[in-house]
Amino acid sequence: MFDVVFPQYGSKIRRSPLSRHHRPKSQGLITTQRGSTAPSRWRARHPEAHPSPLPRYRGAMSRTVSPPPAGERRWRDDLHLAHTIADQVDPLTQAHFDAQDFEVETKPDLTPVTVADREAERLIRDYLSRARTRDSVLGEELGTTGHSPRQWVIDPIDGTKNFVRGVPVWATLISLVEDDEVVVGLASAPALDKRWWAVKGGGAWSGRSLALARRLHVSSVAALQDASMSYSSLSGWAERRRLRGMLSLMQGCWRTRAYGDFWSYMLLASGAVDLAVEPELEVYDMAALVPIVTEAGGRFTSLAGEPGPWGGDAVATNGLLHDAVLARLAEETD
């Protein structure tokens, strides 16, 4: 007898050492090269041998970890769907960005919108209407459809102001909310040739595909005076009469840069910055970012400390700095 080890989940199968000539063709050795799986017919006859599928993340195979929760296994299909949708949307948005062939309109909230935003959201909704017929959808441009507790939240182009000026820092954000918790998040930035994603309980990852990915981890910076901070602008803080607290936080940090939009939070999840704050956001601006930050080891709350994307503003940190950041922002009001 010998053990076959599933690298990501740490499970073992006791198998008899059948000779090469007597092994049934459908019972080939289980391999982990490139995330390949055991033959489906063999799996069907031995369901007890592997309670969950083999990982598709090449970066996940460097060490053994505990089996994923049942929810994570269920949401992996949704994560794969999000990747498939992003694969379809990226060429559309990138083509518009390269051509700069659109007119810019101003919405009632004074934010810009283009034909690329609307075409991208329609494409995402069309795909979801066929693949997830019972789920509801909330999008920035076309509102809410459906009433299911499973809701896809989409921002077809996060960073539209960058998009219309030819700045390549913009992304399509796709997320899944289940019972008021974000369980899947994906941000795809084709102009940067980067993509980030997370599923609840499955870690945060970055790469161009599921097969070519590396796991993300936030930094271990524990003091504000050593921290690198990212933000979008100061005008929103002034409008909310919170500018003094914001300036106090900035002065207390080692370094501040206005990377802005989704990019701030991806840098946080990657450990490149240590905190990111914004004074006014919508759910579709934040939902996809939340699991990427938290699965990388960070915290994501509102200014009031409410977890998740529901508070209308955002404080995201590596976790070690979170309480200090909230306290500093609450110290002074205008």
C-alpha positions as CSV (number, residue, x, y, z in Angstrom):
1,M,0.0,0.0,0.0
2,F,1.1,3.6,-0.6
3,D,-0.3,7.1,-0.2
4,V,-1.4,9.5,-2.9
5,V,-1.4,13.1,-1.6
6,F,-3.6,15.9,-2.8
7,P,-1.2,18.9,-2.5
8,Q,-3.6,21.7,-1.7
9,Y,-6.0,19.8,0.5
10,G,-3.6,17.4,2.3
11,S,-5.9,14.4,1.9
12,K,-4.4,10.9,1.3
13,I,-5.7,7.8,-0.5
14,R,-4.6,4.3,0.4
15,R,-3.9,2.4,-2.8
16,S,-2.6,-1.0,-3.7
17,P,0.6,-1.1,-5.7
18,L,-0.9,-2.5,-8.9
19,S,1.6,-3.3,-11.6
20,R,1.7,-1.2,-14.7
21,H,0.4,-4.1,-16.8
22,H,-2.6,-4.9,-14.6
23,R,-3.8,-1.4,-13.8
24,P,-7.1,-0.6,-15.5
25,K,-6.7,2.2,-18.1
26,S,-9.3,4.3,-16.3
27,Q,-7.4,4.0,-13.0
28,G,-4.2,5.9,-13.9
29,L,-2.1,7.5,-11.3
30,I,-3.4,10.7,-9.9
31,T,-1.1,13.5,-11.0
32,T,-0.7,17.0,-9.8
33,Q,1.2,18.3,-12.8
34,R,-0.4,21.5,-14.0
35,G,-3.4,20.9,-11.7
36,S,-4.6,17.9,-13.7
37,T,-7.3,15.7,-12.2
38,A,-7.9,11.9,-11.9
39,P,-9.9,10.4,-14.8
40,S,-13.6,11.1,-14.4
41,R,-14.7,7.5,-14.7
42,W,-12.4,6.4,-11.9
43,R,-13.7,9.4,-9.8
44,A,-17.3,8.3,-10.3
45,R,-16.5,4.8,-8.9
46,H,-14.5,6.1,-6.0
47,P,-16.3,9.3,-4.7
48,E,-14.9,8.7,-1.2
49,A,-11.3,9.1,-2.4
50,H,-11.4,12.8,-3.0
51,P,-14.1,15.0,-1.4
52,S,-13.1,18.0,-3.4
53,P,-11.6,18.7,-6.8
54,L,-7.9,19.1,-7.3
55,P,-6.7,22.7,-7.4
56,R,-6.3,24.5,-10.7
57,Y,-3.9,27.1,-9.2
58,R,-0.4,26.3,-10.0
59,G,0.8,28.5,-7.2
60,A,-1.3,26.5,-4.7
61,M,0.8,23.4,-5.1
62,S,3.9,24.6,-3.3
63,R,2.6,23.4,0.1
64,T,-0.1,21.3,1.8
65,V,-3.0,23.0,3.4
66,S,-6.2,21.8,5.1
67,P,-9.3,20.8,3.1
68,P,-11.5,23.7,2.0
69,P,-14.9,24.2,3.5
70,A,-18.0,22.9,1.6
71,G,-19.0,26.5,0.7
72,E,-15.6,27.2,-1.0
73,R,-16.0,24.1,-3.2
74,R,-19.5,25.2,-4.2
75,W,-18.4,28.8,-5.0
76,R,-15.4,27.6,-7.1
77,D,-17.9,27.1,-10.0
78,D,-19.0,30.7,-9.6
79,L,-15.4,31.8,-9.5
80,H,-14.7,29.9,-12.8
81,L,-17.8,31.6,-14.3
82,A,-16.5,35.0,-13.2
83,H,-13.2,34.2,-15.0
84,T,-15.0,33.1,-18.1
85,I,-17.1,36.3,-18.2
86,A,-14.0,38.4,-17.7
87,D,-12.3,36.6,-20.6
88,Q,-15.2,37.8,-22.8
89,V,-15.4,41.3,-21.5
90,D,-11.7,42.2,-21.5
91,P,-11.3,42.3,-25.3
92,L,-14.3,44.5,-25.6
93,T,-13.2,47.1,-23.0
94,Q,-9.6,47.0,-24.2
95,A,-10.6,47.6,-27.8
96,H,-12.6,50.7,-26.8
97,F,-9.7,51.9,-24.6
98,D,-7.2,51.5,-27.4
99,A,-9.4,53.3,-29.9
100,Q,-10.7,56.0,-27.6
101,D,-13.7,56.1,-30.0
102,F,-16.5,56.9,-27.6
103,E,-18.4,59.9,-26.3
104,V,-18.3,60.7,-22.6
105,E,-21.7,61.4,-21.0
106,T,-22.3,62.7,-17.5
107,K,-24.7,60.8,-15.3
108,P,-27.0,62.5,-12.7
109,D,-24.4,61.9,-10.0
110,L,-21.9,63.8,-12.1
111,T,-19.8,60.7,-12.8
112,P,-18.8,59.9,-16.4
113,V,-20.1,57.0,-18.4
114,T,-19.3,55.7,-21.9
115,V,-20.7,53.2,-24.4
116,A,-17.9,50.8,-23.2
117,D,-19.4,50.8,-19.7
118,R,-22.9,49.9,-21.0
119,E,-21.8,47.4,-23.6
120,A,-19.6,45.6,-21.0
121,E,-22.4,45.5,-18.4
122,R,-24.9,44.1,-21.0
123,L,-22.4,41.4,-22.0
124,I,-21.9,40.4,-18.3
125,R,-25.7,40.4,-17.7
126,D,-26.4,38.3,-20.8
127,Y,-23.8,35.7,-19.7
128,L,-25.3,35.6,-16.2
129,S,-28.9,35.3,-17.5
130,R,-27.9,32.1,-19.3
131,A,-25.5,30.6,-16.7
132,R,-27.2,31.7,-13.5
133,T,-30.8,32.1,-14.3
134,R,-32.1,32.3,-10.7
135,D,-29.5,34.8,-9.4
136,S,-30.2,38.5,-9.2
137,V,-27.8,41.1,-10.6
138,L,-26.8,44.6,-9.4
139,G,-24.9,46.7,-11.8
140,E,-23.6,50.3,-11.9
141,E,-25.2,51.2,-15.2
142,L,-28.4,49.2,-15.4
143,G,-29.6,48.8,-11.8
144,T,-31.0,45.7,-10.2
145,T,-32.8,42.7,-11.7
146,G,-34.2,39.7,-9.7
147,H,-34.8,39.1,-6.1
148,S,-32.6,36.1,-5.2
149,P,-30.4,36.1,-2.0
150,R,-27.6,35.2,-4.4
151,Q,-26.7,38.4,-6.2
152,W,-24.0,39.2,-8.7
153,V,-22.6,42.7,-8.2
154,I,-20.8,44.2,-11.2
155,D,-18.9,47.4,-12.1
156,P,-18.2,47.1,-15.8
157,I,-15.4,49.7,-15.7
158,D,-14.1,50.8,-12.3
159,G,-11.9,53.9,-12.9
160,T,-13.9,55.4,-15.8
161,K,-12.2,58.8,-15.4
162,N,-8.9,57.0,-16.0
163,F,-10.4,55.1,-18.9
164,V,-11.6,58.2,-20.8
165,R,-8.2,59.9,-20.4
166,G,-6.1,57.0,-21.6
167,V,-4.8,56.1,-18.1
168,P,-4.5,52.2,-18.0
169,V,-5.6,51.9,-14.3
170,W,-9.2,50.6,-14.7
171,A,-10.8,47.2,-14.2
172,T,-14.0,45.2,-14.5
173,L,-15.2,44.1,-11.1
174,I,-17.4,41.0,-10.7
175,S,-18.5,39.6,-7.4
176,L,-21.1,37.3,-5.9
177,V,-23.0,38.1,-2.7
178,E,-24.8,35.3,-0.9
179,D,-26.9,36.0,2.2
180,D,-25.4,39.5,2.5
181,E,-21.8,38.2,2.4
182,V,-19.4,38.6,-0.5
183,V,-18.2,35.1,-1.3
184,V,-16.5,35.6,-4.7
185,G,-14.6,38.6,-6.0
186,L,-12.7,39.2,-9.2
187,A,-11.0,42.3,-10.6
188,S,-9.7,42.2,-14.2
189,A,-7.5,44.9,-15.6
190,P,-6.6,44.1,-19.2
191,A,-4.7,47.3,-19.8
192,L,-2.3,46.3,-17.0
193,D,-2.4,42.6,-18.1
194,K,-3.4,41.7,-14.5
195,R,-6.2,39.9,-12.7
196,W,-7.0,39.3,-9.0
197,W,-9.6,37.1,-7.4
198,A,-10.7,35.4,-4.2
199,V,-13.3,32.9,-3.0
200,K,-14.3,32.8,0.6
201,G,-12.0,30.4,2.4
202,G,-9.8,29.9,-0.6
203,G,-7.3,32.7,-0.3
204,A,-6.6,35.6,-2.6
205,W,-4.7,35.1,-5.9
206,S,-3.3,37.1,-8.8
207,G,-2.4,36.1,-12.3
208,R,-3.7,36.0,-15.9
209,S,-5.6,32.7,-15.4
210,L,-6.5,30.1,-12.8
211,A,-3.7,27.9,-14.0
212,L,-1.0,30.6,-13.6
213,A,-1.5,32.3,-10.3
214,R,0.3,33.3,-7.1
215,R,-1.2,33.7,-3.7
216,L,-1.5,37.1,-2.2
217,H,-0.6,38.2,1.3
218,V,-0.9,41.6,3.0
219,S,2.1,43.2,4.7
220,S,3.2,42.8,8.3
221,V,3.8,46.6,8.9
222,A,2.4,47.2,12.4
223,A,3.0,50.9,13.0
224,L,1.5,53.9,11.2
225,Q,4.8,55.7,11.0
226,D,6.1,52.8,8.9
227,A,3.0,52.5,6.7
228,S,2.4,53.3,3.1
229,M,-1.0,54.7,2.4
230,S,-3.1,54.9,-0.7
231,Y,-6.2,57.1,-1.4
232,S,-8.1,58.5,-4.3
233,S,-8.5,62.2,-3.7
234,L,-9.0,64.8,-0.9
235,S,-12.1,66.5,-2.3
236,G,-14.4,63.8,-1.1
237,W,-13.1,64.1,2.5
238,A,-13.6,67.8,2.4
239,E,-17.2,67.4,1.2
240,R,-17.9,65.0,4.1
241,R,-16.3,67.4,6.6
242,R,-13.6,64.7,7.4
243,L,-10.6,66.4,5.8
244,R,-8.8,67.2,9.1
245,G,-8.9,63.5,10.2
246,M,-7.7,62.5,6.8
247,L,-4.8,64.9,6.8
248,S,-3.9,63.8,10.3
249,L,-3.8,60.2,9.1
250,M,-1.6,61.1,6.1
251,Q,0.8,63.0,8.2
252,G,1.1,60.0,10.5
253,C,2.1,57.6,7.7
254,W,5.5,57.1,6.3
255,R,4.4,57.5,2.7
256,T,1.2,58.5,0.9
257,R,0.2,58.1,-2.8
258,A,-3.1,58.5,-4.6
259,Y,-3.1,55.3,-6.6
260,G,-6.9,55.4,-6.5
261,D,-9.9,53.2,-7.3
262,F,-9.5,49.4,-7.3
263,W,-5.8,49.7,-7.7
264,S,-5.3,50.8,-4.1
265,Y,-6.9,47.7,-2.7
266,M,-5.0,45.3,-5.1
267,L,-1.8,46.9,-3.9
268,L,-2.9,46.4,-0.4
269,A,-3.7,42.7,-0.9
270,S,-0.3,42.2,-2.6
271,G,1.5,43.8,0.4
272,A,2.8,46.8,-1.6
273,V,0.8,49.3,0.5
274,D,-0.5,48.9,4.0
275,L,-3.8,50.8,4.0
276,A,-6.3,52.4,1.7
277,V,-9.2,54.7,2.5
278,E,-12.1,56.3,0.6
279,P,-14.9,58.6,1.9
280,E,-17.7,57.8,-0.5
281,L,-18.3,54.6,-2.5
282,E,-21.2,52.5,-3.8
283,V,-21.6,48.7,-3.2
284,Y,-20.5,47.9,-6.7
285,D,-17.3,49.9,-6.2
286,M,-16.3,47.7,-3.3
287,A,-17.9,44.3,-3.4
288,A,-15.4,42.5,-5.5
289,L,-12.5,44.1,-3.5
290,V,-13.6,42.9,-0.1
291,P,-12.8,39.1,-0.4
292,I,-9.6,39.8,-2.2
293,V,-8.4,42.0,0.7
294,T,-9.8,39.8,3.5
295,E,-8.6,36.5,2.0
296,A,-5.1,38.0,1.7
297,G,-5.2,38.6,5.4
298,G,-6.5,42.1,5.6
299,R,-9.5,43.9,7.0
300,F,-12.2,45.8,5.0
301,T,-14.7,48.0,6.9
302,S,-16.6,51.3,6.7
303,L,-15.4,54.4,8.6
304,A,-17.7,53.3,11.3
305,G,-16.1,49.9,11.5
306,E,-18.8,47.9,9.8
307,P,-17.3,44.9,7.9
308,G,-17.9,44.5,4.2
309,P,-19.0,46.9,1.4
310,W,-22.2,48.1,3.0
311,G,-21.3,51.3,4.8
312,G,-20.9,53.7,1.9
313,D,-17.1,54.3,2.5
314,A,-14.0,52.2,2.9
315,V,-11.1,51.6,5.3
316,A,-9.0,48.7,4.2
317,T,-5.7,47.7,6.0
318,N,-3.4,44.8,6.6
319,G,-5.3,44.2,9.8
320,L,-2.5,45.2,12.1
321,L,-3.1,48.9,11.4
322,H,-6.9,48.9,11.3
323,D,-7.9,50.1,14.7
324,A,-5.2,52.9,14.6
325,V,-6.5,54.1,11.2
326,L,-10.1,54.2,12.4
327,A,-9.1,56.1,15.5
328,R,-7.0,58.6,13.6
329,L,-9.8,59.3,11.1
330,A,-12.3,59.8,13.9
331,E,-10.0,62.2,15.9
332,E,-10.9,65.4,14.1
333,T,-13.8,66.6,12.0
334,D,-14.1,69.9,10.1
